[in-house]
Amino acid sequence: MSAEPAPASVAVGKDLERLYRSWRILDCLEAAVDQLPSEWLQILNVARNLMEGNPLPGVQLSEDLRRLLAPAVPTHTTTTRVERKRRIVYPVTGDTRVQPLRNISDLPQATMPDLLLRTISREVFEFQLMSDGINGVYNIEPGPAVEEWDEIIEERTPTGHLNRQRRQRVYALLDVSNSMRDDNKMVMAKAIMLAYLMVACEEQSRVYFRTFANTVHPRTDCLSLQEFREVALRILRLTPDGSTDIRGTVAAAIGDINALDEVGVRREAFDASPTELLLVSDCESYSVPHVPRGIKLHTVHLKSGYMARGYQEGFEQIRKASATFTEIDTTRFVLPETMRDRWLLAQDGRVLQAPSEAPVVEGARLRADRMERRRTLLKAYERLEEARGPRPGQESMFVGRPPSVTPGELWRMFWSAVGQLFRGRGRKKRPASPVASPSFGVKFRLQR
């Protein structure tokens, strides 16, 4: 006997395939899901929601950030007009009409009052029949009828333009200082950076990426979508370290942008630059350099709680120099934790087969596959819990390694203590022997 796949399992397979296909970054990483760390999968899931415009739990995203992370799409103009519609309708059933009986053979079609008159008085009924006073119900053949209505028609006409200009060059700066460890700042920063650079690469933009802390780190260039894998892996592997120096980082970025734009050769310093600059940071820096008017700066400020007074001046300078400034309170951000997302950690949607191509699986083979899926799912849960760590207020009672005493050993120790207590009651007390004096130190004497 062969077991056909159930409709529910086929629907789940299609859903998983569709969801995994939406993780466009996975195709660039060229790795299966079960080969990636669970913390990477959480970051990729947040980046996927950002690119698709889905809401994130606990975070209110601004329209500027949504527009920044959304791809450029053609715009349309919508015109509305009203048209008067007319059609011919043929009734399904015909109508009836009451008129005097045409013939004596139409007596079965007599109306109900006339039939009651026949029951009451037969002589009166016959008199009315002879004088054409009896009416009958006759059917009318259905004929065509004209029906009219107003129809509202909306027409979308492409304008030939995009909702925003395609990016030619993108320069991205990511803060990896120690202050980014708190309140899921690093998870949000990595997700925003991956979504932004992924959309830019799909638009065939030239991407330049740097990280910074108290020093400026080396630059990684991505000139095609095939090179995005190196940039994505670098972002996913980052660990925070050091303090924050936005001044030196922005100065280095402006110098690179001027060199890329050939300022002084083909472009003046105050002309609009084709390079877009993105800064993702908690903005805890004392000062920032002057940003030229021709460079468009987009800043995403990840805040969590109180900012020290010494950083206020540099923070206000960044706000004024930014073309778009977005604040995200990461203390309210909650990582997505749905049952389906946890189950996806154990599945690889890219290897799912279509229902028509699915092989016929025997009953024993199907049970073995279910057990293997269950073991994989349990491993995925363990990886996810290890990535999350202990929740606030649920820290372990033991600082080091917990005691290795089992409940059975505790039970045996309890009964051993009770037995010693009862055995000691039946014995006579022996006279206490004098305690031998130590070789040095204080001598003790026991009183009887």
C-alpha positions as CSV (number, residue, x, y, z in Angstrom):
1,M,0.0,0.0,0.0
2,S,1.2,3.5,-0.8
3,A,0.5,6.5,1.3
4,E,-0.5,9.7,-0.5
5,P,0.4,13.0,1.0
6,A,-2.5,14.5,3.0
7,P,-3.9,17.8,1.7
8,A,-2.9,19.5,5.0
9,S,0.7,18.5,4.6
10,V,0.7,19.7,1.0
11,A,-0.6,23.1,2.1
12,V,2.0,23.4,4.8
13,G,4.7,22.4,2.3
14,K,3.5,25.1,-0.1
15,D,3.4,27.7,2.7
16,L,7.0,26.8,3.8
17,E,8.3,27.0,0.3
18,R,6.7,30.4,-0.2
19,L,8.0,31.7,3.1
20,Y,11.5,30.4,2.4
21,R,11.5,31.9,-1.1
22,S,10.8,35.3,0.5
23,W,14.2,35.0,2.3
24,R,16.1,36.3,-0.7
25,I,19.2,36.7,1.4
26,L,19.4,32.9,1.8
27,D,20.0,32.4,-1.9
28,C,22.9,34.9,-1.8
29,L,24.4,33.1,1.2
30,E,24.4,29.8,-0.6
31,A,23.7,27.8,2.6
32,A,20.9,25.6,3.9
33,V,19.0,26.8,6.9
34,D,20.1,24.0,9.1
35,Q,23.7,25.0,8.5
36,L,23.2,28.5,9.9
37,P,23.4,29.5,13.6
38,S,20.0,30.2,15.1
39,E,20.9,33.8,16.0
40,W,21.6,34.4,12.3
41,L,18.2,33.1,11.4
42,Q,16.6,35.5,13.8
43,I,18.4,38.4,12.2
44,L,17.5,37.2,8.7
45,N,13.9,36.9,9.7
46,V,13.8,40.5,10.9
47,A,15.5,41.6,7.7
48,R,12.9,39.8,5.7
49,N,10.1,41.5,7.5
50,L,11.7,44.9,6.9
51,M,12.1,44.3,3.2
52,E,8.5,43.1,2.9
53,G,7.1,46.0,4.9
54,N,5.7,43.7,7.6
55,P,5.2,45.2,11.1
56,L,7.7,44.3,13.9
57,P,6.4,43.6,17.4
58,G,7.0,46.5,19.7
59,V,8.5,48.8,17.1
60,Q,6.9,51.6,15.1
61,L,8.7,52.1,11.8
62,S,8.6,55.5,10.2
63,E,7.6,56.1,6.6
64,D,11.2,57.4,5.8
65,L,12.7,54.1,6.9
66,R,10.1,52.0,5.0
67,R,10.8,54.0,1.9
68,L,14.5,53.6,2.5
69,L,14.3,49.8,2.7
70,A,11.7,49.3,0.0
71,P,12.7,48.7,-3.7
72,A,12.0,51.3,-6.4
73,V,8.8,50.5,-8.2
74,P,7.0,52.2,-11.1
75,T,4.4,54.8,-10.2
76,H,0.9,55.1,-11.7
77,T,-1.8,57.7,-12.0
78,T,-5.3,56.6,-11.3
79,T,-8.3,58.1,-13.1
80,T,-12.0,57.4,-12.2
81,R,-14.9,57.6,-14.6
82,V,-18.5,56.5,-14.5
83,E,-20.1,54.6,-17.3
84,R,-23.8,54.0,-17.8
85,K,-24.3,50.3,-18.5
86,R,-27.4,48.6,-20.1
87,R,-28.3,45.0,-20.7
88,I,-31.3,42.9,-21.7
89,V,-32.6,40.5,-19.0
90,Y,-34.8,37.5,-19.7
91,P,-36.9,36.6,-16.7
92,V,-36.6,33.0,-15.6
93,T,-40.3,32.7,-14.7
94,G,-43.2,34.5,-16.5
95,D,-45.9,36.7,-15.0
96,T,-49.7,36.0,-14.6
97,R,-52.8,38.0,-15.5
98,V,-56.4,37.7,-14.3
99,Q,-59.1,38.0,-17.0
100,P,-62.5,36.5,-17.8
101,L,-62.5,32.9,-18.9
102,R,-61.8,32.6,-22.6
103,N,-63.4,29.1,-22.9
104,I,-65.4,26.7,-20.9
105,S,-62.4,24.3,-21.1
106,D,-60.4,26.9,-19.0
107,L,-62.6,26.2,-15.9
108,P,-59.6,24.6,-14.0
109,Q,-57.9,28.0,-14.1
110,A,-60.7,29.8,-12.3
111,T,-59.7,32.1,-9.5
112,M,-60.0,31.0,-5.8
113,P,-63.0,33.4,-5.0
114,D,-65.0,31.9,-7.9
115,L,-64.2,28.4,-6.8
116,L,-65.4,29.3,-3.3
117,L,-68.6,30.7,-4.9
118,R,-69.2,27.3,-6.5
119,T,-68.9,25.6,-3.1
120,I,-71.4,28.0,-1.5
121,S,-74.1,28.2,-4.3
122,R,-73.9,26.1,-7.4
123,E,-76.8,28.0,-9.0
124,V,-75.1,31.4,-8.5
125,F,-71.9,30.0,-9.9
126,E,-73.5,28.8,-13.0
127,F,-75.4,32.1,-13.5
128,Q,-72.0,34.0,-13.3
129,L,-70.5,31.5,-15.7
130,M,-73.2,32.0,-18.3
131,S,-72.9,35.8,-17.9
132,D,-69.0,35.9,-18.2
133,G,-68.6,36.8,-14.6
134,I,-66.0,34.1,-13.8
135,N,-62.3,35.1,-14.0
136,G,-59.4,32.9,-14.7
137,V,-55.6,33.1,-14.1
138,Y,-53.6,33.0,-17.4
139,N,-49.8,32.9,-17.7
140,I,-47.9,35.6,-19.7
141,E,-45.0,34.5,-21.8
142,P,-41.7,36.0,-20.4
143,G,-40.3,38.7,-22.6
144,P,-37.0,40.6,-22.6
145,A,-36.5,43.5,-20.2
146,V,-33.9,46.3,-20.2
147,E,-31.8,46.9,-17.0
148,E,-29.5,49.9,-16.5
149,W,-26.9,50.7,-13.8
150,D,-23.8,52.9,-13.3
151,E,-20.4,51.3,-13.2
152,I,-17.3,53.0,-11.6
153,I,-14.1,52.3,-13.6
154,E,-10.6,53.1,-12.3
155,E,-7.8,53.2,-14.8
156,R,-4.1,53.0,-13.8
157,T,-1.8,54.7,-16.3
158,P,2.0,54.3,-15.8
159,T,3.8,57.6,-15.5
160,G,7.1,56.3,-16.7
161,H,8.8,57.2,-13.4
162,L,9.7,55.4,-10.2
163,N,8.6,56.1,-6.6
164,R,12.2,57.1,-5.9
165,Q,15.4,57.4,-7.8
166,R,17.4,54.3,-8.2
167,R,20.6,54.3,-6.1
168,Q,23.8,54.4,-8.1
169,R,26.2,54.1,-5.2
170,V,25.6,53.3,-1.5
171,Y,28.0,53.9,1.4
172,A,26.9,52.2,4.7
173,L,28.4,52.7,8.1
174,L,27.5,50.3,11.0
175,D,28.3,51.0,14.6
176,V,29.8,47.9,16.4
177,S,30.8,49.5,19.7
178,N,30.1,47.9,23.1
179,S,27.0,50.1,23.6
180,M,25.3,48.2,20.8
181,R,25.2,45.0,22.9
182,D,22.2,46.2,24.9
183,D,18.5,45.8,24.2
184,N,18.7,44.0,20.9
185,K,20.5,47.0,19.3
186,M,22.8,44.7,17.3
187,V,20.1,42.5,16.0
188,M,18.1,45.5,14.7
189,A,21.2,47.2,13.3
190,K,22.3,44.0,11.4
191,A,18.8,43.4,10.1
192,I,18.4,47.0,8.8
193,M,21.8,46.9,7.2
194,L,21.2,43.6,5.5
195,A,17.8,44.7,4.1
196,Y,19.2,48.1,2.9
197,L,22.2,46.6,1.1
198,M,20.1,43.7,-0.3
199,V,17.7,46.1,-2.0
200,A,20.6,48.2,-3.2
201,C,22.4,45.2,-4.8
202,E,19.1,44.2,-6.5
203,E,19.0,47.6,-8.0
204,Q,22.6,47.0,-9.4
205,S,24.0,49.7,-7.1
206,R,27.7,49.8,-6.1
207,V,27.9,49.1,-2.4
208,Y,30.7,50.2,0.0
209,F,30.5,49.0,3.6
210,R,32.4,49.9,6.7
211,T,32.1,49.2,10.4
212,F,33.5,51.4,13.2
213,A,34.0,51.6,16.9
214,N,36.8,53.7,18.4
215,T,38.6,53.1,15.1
216,V,37.5,52.9,11.5
217,H,37.6,49.3,10.2
218,P,38.5,48.2,6.7
219,R,36.1,48.8,3.8
220,T,34.3,46.0,1.9
221,D,33.2,46.7,-1.6
222,C,30.3,44.9,-3.4
223,L,30.0,45.8,-7.0
224,S,27.5,43.1,-8.0
225,L,24.8,40.9,-6.5
226,Q,27.2,37.9,-6.7
227,E,29.5,39.6,-4.2
228,F,26.8,40.3,-1.7
229,R,27.6,37.0,0.1
230,E,30.9,38.3,1.5
231,V,29.2,41.5,2.9
232,A,26.3,39.6,4.4
233,L,28.6,37.1,6.2
234,R,30.7,39.9,7.5
235,I,27.6,41.6,8.9
236,L,26.3,38.4,10.5
237,R,29.7,37.6,12.1
238,L,30.2,41.0,13.8
239,T,30.6,41.2,17.5
240,P,30.5,44.6,19.4
241,D,33.8,45.9,20.9
242,G,35.3,49.3,21.8
243,S,33.8,52.8,22.1
244,T,32.1,55.0,19.5
245,D,33.9,57.5,17.3
246,I,31.5,58.9,14.7
247,R,33.7,61.9,13.9
248,G,36.6,59.9,12.4
249,T,34.3,57.4,10.7
250,V,32.1,60.0,8.9
251,A,35.3,61.9,7.9
252,A,36.7,58.8,6.3
253,A,33.4,58.1,4.5
254,I,33.2,61.6,3.2
255,G,36.8,61.3,1.9
256,D,36.0,58.0,0.1
257,I,32.8,59.5,-1.4
258,N,34.7,62.5,-2.7
259,A,37.2,60.2,-4.3
260,L,34.5,58.0,-5.8
261,D,32.6,61.0,-7.2
262,E,35.9,62.6,-8.4
263,V,35.3,65.9,-6.6
264,G,37.4,68.6,-8.2
265,V,37.8,66.8,-11.5
266,R,34.3,66.0,-12.8
267,R,32.1,67.3,-10.0
268,E,32.1,70.3,-7.7
269,A,32.0,69.9,-3.9
270,F,28.5,71.4,-3.6
271,D,26.9,69.5,-6.4
272,A,24.5,66.6,-5.5
273,S,26.4,63.4,-5.0
274,P,25.2,60.1,-6.7
275,T,26.4,58.3,-3.5
276,E,23.9,57.8,-0.7
277,L,25.3,57.6,2.9
278,L,23.6,55.5,5.6
279,L,24.6,55.6,9.3
280,V,23.2,53.0,11.7
281,S,24.3,53.8,15.3
282,D,23.2,54.7,18.8
283,C,24.9,58.1,18.2
284,E,26.8,58.1,21.5
285,S,29.7,60.2,20.2
286,Y,31.0,63.5,21.4
287,S,31.3,65.3,18.0
288,V,30.8,64.7,14.3
289,P,32.4,66.4,11.3
290,H,30.6,68.7,8.9
291,V,28.7,66.9,6.2
292,P,28.9,68.6,2.8
293,R,25.6,69.8,1.4
294,G,25.8,67.6,-1.7
295,I,26.0,64.3,0.3
296,K,22.6,62.9,1.3
297,L,22.9,61.4,4.8
298,H,20.3,58.9,6.2
299,T,20.6,58.2,9.9
300,V,19.0,55.4,11.9
301,H,19.3,56.1,15.6
302,L,18.9,53.1,17.9
303,K,18.1,54.4,21.3
304,S,17.6,52.6,24.6
305,G,16.9,54.7,27.7
306,Y,18.9,57.7,28.8
307,M,21.6,59.3,26.8
308,A,24.6,61.0,28.6
309,R,24.7,64.8,28.5
310,G,28.1,64.7,26.9
311,Y,26.7,63.1,23.7
312,Q,23.8,65.6,23.2
313,E,25.8,68.1,21.2
314,G,27.1,65.5,18.7
315,F,23.6,63.9,18.6
316,E,22.0,67.2,17.6
317,Q,24.7,67.8,14.9
318,I,23.9,64.4,13.3
319,R,20.1,65.2,13.4
320,K,20.6,68.5,11.6
321,A,22.9,67.1,9.0
322,S,20.7,64.1,8.1
323,A,18.3,64.2,5.2
324,T,16.2,61.6,7.0
325,F,16.5,60.8,10.7
326,T,14.7,57.8,12.2
327,E,14.7,56.8,15.9
328,I,13.9,53.3,17.0
329,D,13.5,52.4,20.6
330,T,14.9,48.9,20.8
331,T,13.9,48.4,24.4
332,R,10.3,47.7,23.1
333,F,11.5,45.5,20.3
334,V,10.5,41.8,20.7
335,L,12.1,39.2,18.6
336,P,9.5,37.2,16.5
337,E,8.7,34.0,18.3
338,T,6.0,32.1,16.5
339,M,5.6,28.3,16.4
340,R,5.9,28.4,12.6
341,D,9.2,30.3,12.8
342,R,10.6,27.9,15.3
343,W,9.6,25.0,13.1
344,L,11.3,26.6,10.1
345,L,14.6,26.2,11.9
346,A,14.3,22.5,11.3
347,Q,13.2,22.6,7.7
348,D,14.8,23.7,4.5
349,G,12.1,25.0,2.2
350,R,14.4,25.1,-0.9
351,V,14.6,21.3,-1.0
352,L,10.8,20.7,-0.6
353,Q,9.3,18.9,-3.6
354,A,6.1,19.8,-5.4
355,P,3.1,17.5,-4.7
356,S,3.3,16.1,-8.2
357,E,7.0,15.3,-7.9
358,A,6.8,13.9,-4.3
359,P,7.7,10.2,-4.3
360,V,5.4,7.5,-2.9
361,V,6.5,6.7,0.6
362,E,5.7,3.5,2.3
363,G,4.2,3.4,5.8
364,A,7.4,2.4,7.6
365,R,9.4,5.0,5.7
366,L,6.8,7.7,6.6
367,R,7.1,6.9,10.3
368,A,10.9,7.0,10.1
369,D,10.7,10.4,8.4
370,R,8.4,11.7,11.2
371,M,10.8,10.5,13.9
372,E,13.7,12.1,12.1
373,R,11.8,15.4,11.7
374,R,10.9,15.3,15.4
375,R,14.6,14.9,16.4
376,T,15.6,17.7,14.1
377,L,12.9,19.9,15.6
378,L,14.1,19.3,19.1
379,K,17.6,20.2,18.1
380,A,16.3,23.4,16.6
381,Y,14.5,24.3,19.8
382,E,17.7,23.7,21.8
383,R,19.7,26.0,19.4
384,L,17.0,28.7,19.6
385,E,17.0,28.6,23.4
386,E,20.8,28.7,23.5
387,A,20.8,31.8,21.3
388,R,18.2,33.6,23.4
389,G,19.8,32.9,26.8
390,P,18.0,33.2,30.1
391,R,15.0,35.6,30.2
392,P,15.0,38.5,32.6
393,G,13.9,37.5,36.0
394,Q,14.5,33.8,35.3
395,E,18.3,33.6,35.9
396,S,19.6,30.3,37.4
397,M,19.9,30.0,41.2
398,F,23.4,28.6,40.8
399,V,26.2,30.8,39.7
400,G,28.5,27.9,38.8
401,R,27.7,24.4,37.9
402,P,24.4,23.1,39.4
403,P,24.7,20.3,42.0
404,S,24.7,16.8,40.5
405,V,22.7,15.2,43.3
406,T,19.7,13.3,41.9
407,P,16.3,12.9,43.7
408,G,17.0,9.2,44.3
409,E,20.3,10.0,46.2
410,L,18.5,12.7,48.3
411,W,15.8,10.1,49.2
412,R,18.5,7.5,50.3
413,M,20.3,10.2,52.4
414,F,17.1,11.1,54.2
415,W,16.3,7.5,55.2
416,S,19.9,6.8,56.2
417,A,19.7,9.8,58.6
418,V,16.4,8.6,60.1
419,G,17.8,5.1,60.6
420,Q,20.8,6.5,62.5
421,L,18.6,8.5,64.7
422,F,16.5,5.5,65.8
423,R,19.5,3.2,66.2
424,G,21.2,5.8,68.5
425,R,18.2,5.8,70.9
426,G,18.6,2.1,71.9
427,R,22.3,2.3,72.8
428,K,23.7,3.2,76.2
429,K,25.9,6.2,76.5
430,R,29.5,5.4,76.9
431,P,31.6,7.5,79.2
432,A,33.4,10.1,77.2
433,S,37.1,9.6,76.9
434,P,39.4,12.4,77.5
435,V,40.4,14.2,74.3
436,A,44.0,13.9,73.5
437,S,45.9,17.1,73.8
438,P,47.1,18.5,70.5
439,S,50.7,18.8,69.8
440,F,50.4,22.5,69.8
441,G,47.8,25.3,70.3
442,V,45.0,25.5,72.8
443,K,44.0,22.6,75.0
444,F,40.3,21.7,75.5
445,R,38.8,20.1,78.6
446,L,35.4,18.4,78.6
447,Q,33.1,18.7,81.6
448,R,31.1,15.6,82.6
